[in-house]
Amino acid sequence: MFFFNAVSCQYLVRYGENSDIIAFRKEIHNKYYMRSYSVASENNRILMVEQQTEMFIVMSYVLLCIFPLIGVALITIIISRKVKSEQRMIGMLFRMIFKIYC
């Protein structure tokens, strides 16, 4: 973004355990003009990503419950149609088995 011939940019810094935070901030402040520091809990871009991950986790749980139910419903429909079409044959087989064992 150009504003009065100046370039504005944002960056993210992740400090490690042995990082010299104060020296880094002094160096950046000497080289560049810092408009503001924002905490991660107040940064909208970070919050949006966290909210999206929570939303995807909730949706994955919902889909985890729905897909097996859909599968069971489809299998039930297919088997019931097959049984209806083969109902005569199944009845004859039951009658033959009943005759043999009874």
C-alpha positions in Angstrom: 0.0 0.0 0.0 1.4 3.4 -1.0 0.6 6.3 1.2 2.6 9.6 0.7 5.3 7.6 -1.1 5.8 5.3 1.9 5.4 1.6 1.9 3.4 0.0 4.7 3.7 -3.7 5.5 2.9 -6.1 8.3 5.0 -9.1 9.5 4.8 -11.8 12.0 7.6 -12.7 14.4 7.8 -15.9 16.4 10.4 -15.8 19.2 12.2 -18.9 20.3 13.5 -19.7 23.7 16.9 -18.1 23.3 15.7 -15.1 21.4 16.7 -11.6 22.4 13.3 -9.9 22.0 14.4 -6.4 23.2 17.4 -6.2 20.8 15.2 -7.4 17.9 12.6 -4.8 18.6 15.2 -2.0 19.0 16.8 -3.0 15.7 13.4 -3.0 13.9 12.5 0.3 15.5 15.7 1.9 14.5 15.3 0.8 10.8 11.6 1.2 10.4 8.8 3.2 11.9 6.5 1.0 13.9 3.0 2.2 13.8 1.7 -0.2 16.4 2.3 -3.6 18.0 -0.7 -6.0 18.1 -1.1 -8.9 20.4 -2.1 -12.2 18.7 -5.3 -12.3 20.7 -6.4 -9.0 19.1 -5.2 -9.7 15.6 -8.2 -10.3 13.3 -6.3 -12.4 10.8 -5.1 -14.8 13.5 -8.5 -15.0 15.1 -10.2 -15.7 11.8 -7.9 -18.7 11.2 -8.5 -20.1 14.7 -12.3 -19.7 14.3 -12.2 -21.5 10.9 -10.3 -24.4 12.4 -12.8 -24.7 15.2 -15.6 -24.6 12.6 -14.0 -27.3 10.5 -13.6 -29.5 13.6 -17.3 -29.1 14.4 -18.2 -29.9 10.8 -16.0 -32.9 10.7 -17.7 -34.3 13.8 -21.1 -33.7 12.2 -20.1 -35.4 9.0 -18.5 -38.3 11.0 -22.0 -39.0 12.4 -24.0 -38.3 9.2 -22.0 -40.4 6.6 -22.4 -43.8 8.4 -26.1 -43.1 8.8 -26.5 -42.3 5.1 -24.5 -45.5 4.3 -26.8 -47.6 6.6 -29.9 -46.1 5.0 -28.7 -46.8 1.5 -27.8 -50.4 2.4 -31.2 -50.9 4.0 -33.0 -49.5 0.9 -30.9 -51.7 -1.5 -31.4 -54.9 0.6 -35.2 -54.3 1.0 -35.6 -53.8 -2.7 -33.6 -56.9 -3.4 -35.7 -58.9 -0.9 -38.9 -57.7 -2.5 -37.8 -58.7 -6.0 -36.6 -62.1 -4.7 -39.5 -62.6 -2.3 -41.0 -65.6 -4.2 -37.6 -67.4 -4.3 -37.0 -66.8 -0.6 -40.5 -68.1 0.3 -39.9 -71.3 -1.7 -36.5 -71.9 0.0 -38.0 -71.4 3.5 -40.8 -73.8 2.6 -38.3 -76.4 1.4 -36.1 -76.0 4.5 -39.2 -76.3 6.7 -40.3 -79.4 4.9 -36.9 -81.1 5.3 -36.3 -80.3 9.0 -39.9 -80.6 10.3 
